Amino acid sequence: MGWIFLIIYVVGWHFGMYLLFKKAGLTPWKALIPFNSTWVIVNACNIRKIWFWLQFIPIAGQFITLWITIIFLMNFGRFSLLDHTLAVLVPFAYLPYAANSTDTRWI
């Protein structure tokens, strides 16, 4: 059962990022390559490059990757605590929702 949830989580996250990349005017297929997607996000959002490398630290890197995802969503005008919470807890559902929402625009 855990494997099914993991597959849904990973596929949904990548699908949502694919749609968000397309909406941001970035090359969408780059969202499907695991570390390349965060490198593209770091460059697009003008985050310091050290954050990309810090995501390779065990355990802490997972939280840094989530933070990079939240910064990416903030560039779409998603600033509320609810937006951040949903992006962390249920990204497989929230990222595609945010990408298909009409009020989501790249800032």
N, C-alpha and C positions, 0 to 999 in steps of 0.2 A: 504493500500500500504506500509505503514511503517513497518507493521508486516512481510510482505514478505521479505523486505530488511533485517530486523533484523534476520530472520531465515536463509537467505542465508549467512549473515555475520557470524553468530555463527557456522553454519554447515561447511562452507568453512574454517573458522579458525581452527576448531578442526580437520577437514580432513587434512589440510596442516600440522598441528602440528603432527598428527599421522604419516604422511609420513616422516617428519623431524626426529621424534624420532626413527623411523625404520632405517633411514640412519645414525643416530648418534650411533646406537648400543644400544639404550635404549629400555626398554619395551614399545612397541607402545601403548598398551591399556591404559597406564597411562596418555597419552595425552588427553584422553576423559573425565577425571575426573577434574573438573574445578580448584580447588586450588592445587590438587596433582600435576598437570602438571607443575605449576610454581615452586613448591617445588623441583621437579625432575630437572628442568632447573637450578635452583639456585645451586643445588648440582653438577650437571654436568659441569657447567661453572665456578665453584669456586667463586661465588658471595657471599658476606657477607650475612648471614642468616637474618639480620635485614631488608633487602629489601623485603623479603617474607612477613614479618609481617607488614611492612609499606604499603603494598598494600591494607590492610583492612581499611585504612583511607578514609573516604568518599571523593569523587571527585579526590583527589590527587592519590588515589590508582589506578585509571584507567590509569593515566599517568605512574605510576611506573610499572604496568603490561605491558604496551607498551614498556617501557625501557627494561624490562627483556626479552621480545620477541626480541628486537633489539640486545641485547647482545648475545642471543642464535643464531641469524642469523650471527653475527660477528664470531662465532666459526665455521661457515661453509665457511668463507672467503667472506662474503657479507659486504663490508666496505663502499661502495659508498653512497652518499647522496640520489641518486635515489632508491637504495635498501631500505634504511631506510624510505624514504617517501612512497614508495609503501607498505611496511610492515605495516605502520600506517594507510594509507588511504584506501587501498583495500587488506587487508590480505586474504580475502576469495578467491581472484584470485592469489595473489602473493605467498603466502606460498605453495600452491600445485605446482605452477610453479617452485619455488626455489627448492622444494624437488625433482622434476622430471628432473631438469637441470643436464646435465652431468658434468658441472664444479663445482658443489656443493659437497664438501667433508668435513667431520668433521675434524677439525684441532686439 
